[in-house]
């Protein structure tokens, strides 16, 4: 991993990264809104976990969905804070005065995409239908987006060295 000592501070977060973070927050707040709107009409038990085959293997109180929303808000807060502090991130190459601006931007872009991907995953986890069915593809889409962003982001950082 790259060294941490004496890294230059980052400047302002690029506008396109701020836009990605905003979209991630809108998706997360949209997921919270879906929970709030659906809560009164949900049955006494809702699916809380799906197995690898897509079948429900865990049921529980609908109020447990607020714990999921809280977790997602905490994750989004963490990503939002970290996107503003690229000088403390771990990098696969040594950070120098010359490559710091590029590495910082790439790391900020990676975290911006992660905020969007996490928002998509949350929308897939909240119950859109009474049985929660039909949203698994959002979970897969968000997870694949996060994985692809990580692979591409790290590969781009390795080329900066």
N, C-alpha and C positions, 0 to 999 in steps of 0.2 A: 504494500500500500504506500501511497505517497506520504511524504513528510508533512508535519503540521506546523513546525516552527516558522515564525516570521512570515506568515502569509499576509499578503495585502488584503485590505478590507474590500468588500464588494460595494459597488455603487447602487444606484436605484434599480429595482426589479423591472425588467423589460415589460413593456405594455402588453405584449402577447402572452407573457407568463401571468401577469395580473389578470388578464381576461380568462385564461384557463382556470386559475384559482377561483375566480368569480363563478364560472360555469360549474366547477366542482361543488361550490357552496350552494348554488341554485338547485343542483341535483339532490344534494343532501337535505336541504330544506324542503324540496319537493317530496322526498321520501318521508320526512317528518309530517308533512301535510297530508300525505296519503294515510299514514297511520292515524292522525287526528280525525280525518274525515270518516275513515272506515271503522274506527273503534266502537262507536255506538251500535253498529249493525253486525259486528262480528259475533260468532257463536261463543259459547262458554269455553270451548277449546279450539285452538287454531294450530296449524302445523308450525312447529318450531324448528324442525330439522328434516332434511331429505337425505336419503341414502344415495349411494353411487348410481343406483338404477333409476333415480328420480321418484321413488316412492317415499311417502311420508313414514318416517320411523321415530318421530318424536312429536308429541302434542303437549300443549300447555295453555296457561292463562294468557289471553290477549295482552294483558298489561306487560308481559315480558318483552313485547315489541318495543316498549319505551327504553328498555335497557339496550337494545340493539341501536336505536336511534342515538342514545347518549354515547355509546361507544363510537359511533360514526362521527358525531360532533367532536369528540375528543381527538380522533384521528385527523379530522380536517383542521382542527386548531393546530395540532402538531405540524402538519404539512405546511400550513400557512405561515407558521413561525419559522420553520426551517428554510422555506423558500427565500426568506429575507436574510438568511445567514449562511451563504454558500462557503464562506471562509472557514466554517467549522465542519464541513462535510468531509467524508473519507473519499479519496480519489484513487484510481488504479495507477496513477502516475504521480511523479513529484510535481508539486505546484511551484512555479517560479513566477517572478514578476512579469515575464513575457507571456506565459500561457494562462495565468490566473484569470484574466477577463473571459477567455473562451471557455475554460473549464467551469467557471462560475455560471456562465450563461447556460451551458449544457446541463449542469446539475439543476439549475432553476427550472429549465424546460422539462427535465425528467420529473421533478416534483410537481410541476403544473399538470402534466399528463396524469400523474398519480392521483391528484385531487379529483380529476374528472372520472378516472377509472373507479375510484372508491365510491363516488356518487352514483355511478351506474350500478355497481354491485349492491349498494343499499337499496336502490329502486327495485332490484331483482329480489331482494330479501323480504321486503315488506309485502303484506297481503293485498294484492290488487283485486283479487277475487275472494269470495268468502272462504274458499279452500286454499288460497294462496297459490293455486296452480297457474301455469302459463307465464311465469316470470323467470324461470330457470335460465333462459337464454341470456337475460341481462347479466346474471351472475357470471356466466361463462364469458360473455363479451367483455365485461369489466376486468375479469381476471386475466384474460388473454391480452387485453390492452395494457394492463400493468406489466405483464411479463414481457411483451414486445417492447414497451417503452424502456424497461430495464436493460434488455439485451442491446437495443439500438443505442441507448444513451451511453452505456459503458463502452461499446465498440467505438462510438464517436469520440469519447474521451481518450481512449487508447491511441487513436490516430493523432491527437493533439501533441503527444509527447514527441 
